[in-house]
Amino acid sequence: MNENRPDEISSATPMLSRVDALIIAVGARQIGWRTQDGIVRYFDGDGDGRSKHPLAREFETDTSKFTLRDLSRQYYRHCRDRLSGDFSAVELMLDEPILRDSVRSGLGRLILWGTERPSDYPLSHRDTIALAHLMAGKVRGDFPQLAVEVVALSALLDDEAGIRQELEEKVLPRALPSTGKSTESDGLVLAIQSRGSESAIDRACAQCVVALSRHGRAIDFTPILPNPFEEEATLKSIAYRANLVGDYGWSWERSRIVAAWERGDFKEAQIALSYHPLRYGGLLGNLARQLEGWKQGKISLSVLHSSTDSLEAWLNSPQLPELATPERVRHWQQQLEELRTRPESQAWEATFLMDLLLKNNDSPEAFLQFARILERFLYLQYKEQKWLEKGYVSRPKYLNHLGNSYQPGLKRLVDTWLRVTGRSQTGAVDRLFDNICNTRTIILQKTETVPFDEILLVWSKNGWPIEFTRPPYLGLMQRMHEALKMVCDPAWSIAEPTLGRSLYEWGLKVLQQRSPSTRVDSTKSWKQ
């Protein structure tokens, strides 16, 4: 691959992240034929009246016309009838690398669009419908799992409106239904390659790509030839460019995605990244979806269940090693396993959301999240150390009928923890946690927002001053983390940073780097 063109892709590079359907407008030099002397020749060319077309000589035919239409028809019938469907001598001159990578990326349907005009039309001798059928036979042989369909274009080349209409009414409907289920952020990825076709057809396809890009799912493939200045040679594509049409705005949109990611608005980041599915192999968009789920309290769904949508599946993605080091991926996998087996780790994981809320100046909601984590830690010790059975916790008489299913509230858990750990119930620690319980009740019951400074007083007026920081929330965040660690069972091993924070910071760093290409493999030089 040319180092000066990082967006040029050869078939040796890792696969595209996803392609569902591909439309190819078949042109005169889309395919060639490997003759008996081993030379690949185009079907293009009408002869000069003095000698037969080289492919006409191959058949030793007496036909006086050696047009593109006539030759391609003869060769198609030759392969179909005489060779019993063997199209192996056909060579894909422009699209072989594109097809190979697209099939690896899940390509399910290929639409070949060839021209078939009335016989009295002046340019009908250059019709490509038979070339399209030849190409279809070759592709079916090389990629038997691929559904291939040939569609004829009857509109005249000077009727661009008619060409667009046929594209919209005859071609696109055949491509769209083949992609199966789709979601808001993971819908159809439709690719078009029209560089070998007539200019009017190419323009119609370009307009179609632009229209489809509004849905964020249109890839424009451009074959790259080795040396286009050697006119006498039969040139075969060795690489291609895969441009997501919506990707042209990446430079400015990346800053918007970074800003959304920084503030934890993963839904916005996910939607914006879905318009650029070639960027980072779709990995960051999927990660944004995972982190958004964690924000919505769905950590257990992502952690405990193995499915194609789970975090485990994301960590096992074949594209991830192109963006993250093996050591980092292994560490994430270890943290994931700890979340599955250790309830205290899953409780601590929620500090990631608490920190995001503080960062977004939502200190009341962050405090409530802090109190929930605190209560969870104490409840785990209540169950593990059997505080109720040992008589450390006394049930109110009116709840005696609940027996061991009694669930104490935060205040009763705090008081019990102070006794069990031998801490004074009249000292600074007791006053701090008593104030935490009272402030949580105030936030839950108060209709108006509790000011940031009032939450700071929970610590500062009880002998736990909060250092002034920039931004101001960092000092409060530090005190919240200290309080949570204070109530943790000494036997617990709490990992920092949490898995969520580690993934968040890694994703942000990747986004802040300036990737030179839309391809995953282009990021190897800045692997995080």
Buried (B, 14 or more C-beta within 10 A) or exposed (E): BEEEEBBBBBBEBBBBBBBBBBBBBBBBBBBBBBBEEEEBBBBBBBBEEEEBBBBBEBBEBEEEEBBBBBBBBBBBEBBBEEBEEBBEBBBBBBBBBBBBBBBEBBBBBBBBBBBBBEEEBEEBBBBBBBBBBBBBBBBBBBBEEBBBBBBBBBBBBEEBEBBBEBBBEBBBEBBBEBBEEEEEBBBBBBBBBBBBBBEBBBBBBBBBBEBBBEEBBBBBBBBBBEEEEEEEEBBBBBBBBBBBBBBEEBEEBBEEBBEBBBBBBBBBBBBBBBBBBBBBBBBBBBBBBBBBBBBEEEBEBBBEEEEEBBBBBBBEBEBBBBBBEEEBBEBBBEBBEBBBEBBBBBBBBBBBBBBBBBBBEBBBBBBBBBBBBBBBBBBBBBEEBEBBEEEBBEBEEEEEEEEEEBEBEBBBBBBBBBEBEEBEEEEEBBBBBBBBBEBBEBBEEEEEEBEBEBBBEBBEEBEBEBEEEEEBBBBBBBBBBEBBEBBBBEEBEBBEBBBBBBBBEBBBEBBEEEBEBBBBBBBEEEEE
